Amino acid sequence: VVRDLLQEGARIHVYDPQVNREDMWIEMDYTCGVNSSNTPGLEEAVTTSKDPYDACNGAHAMAILTEWDEFKNYDYEKIYASMAKPAFIFDGRNILDHDALRKIGFEVHAIGHPDPNEFSDL
């Protein structure tokens, strides 16, 4: 996901409660071959944030790519209020309450789950 976003010129803010910045670079290089040698401007394009609220401030989208339980308990109304609109959530682990997020105003996309607003037979 990060590799594709970088190729599109996105600025990325990462928050992972279990991984520090140095380990993130190692994992990115190992899993998708992204490193500062083959991706000019990588260090500047990826910001690591101290908390999810900081990471989402002004963002167009957030992607949940890990299964940490704490992601289920954030103040998503606060996150939504701080994001650019329309605000998107991509739930790559299907751990969030999608109906509640849609009621807040998010456009929610989940891996393996069709958008119920797009299909009348769901």
Secondary structure as GFF3:
##gff-version 3
##sequence-region A 1 122
A	DSSP	alpha_helix	2	7	.	.	.	ID=ss1
A	DSSP	beta_strand	12	14	.	.	.	ID=ss2
A	DSSP	alpha_helix	21	32	.	.	.	ID=ss3
A	DSSP	alpha_helix	42	45	.	.	.	ID=ss4
A	DSSP	beta_strand	46	48	.	.	.	ID=ss5
A	DSSP	alpha_helix	52	56	.	.	.	ID=ss6
A	DSSP	beta_strand	61	64	.	.	.	ID=ss7
A	DSSP	three_ten_helix	69	73	.	.	.	ID=ss8
A	DSSP	alpha_helix	76	82	.	.	.	ID=ss9
A	DSSP	beta_strand	88	91	.	.	.	ID=ss10
A	DSSP	alpha_helix	98	104	.	.	.	ID=ss11
A	DSSP	beta_strand	107	110	.	.	.	ID=ss12
###
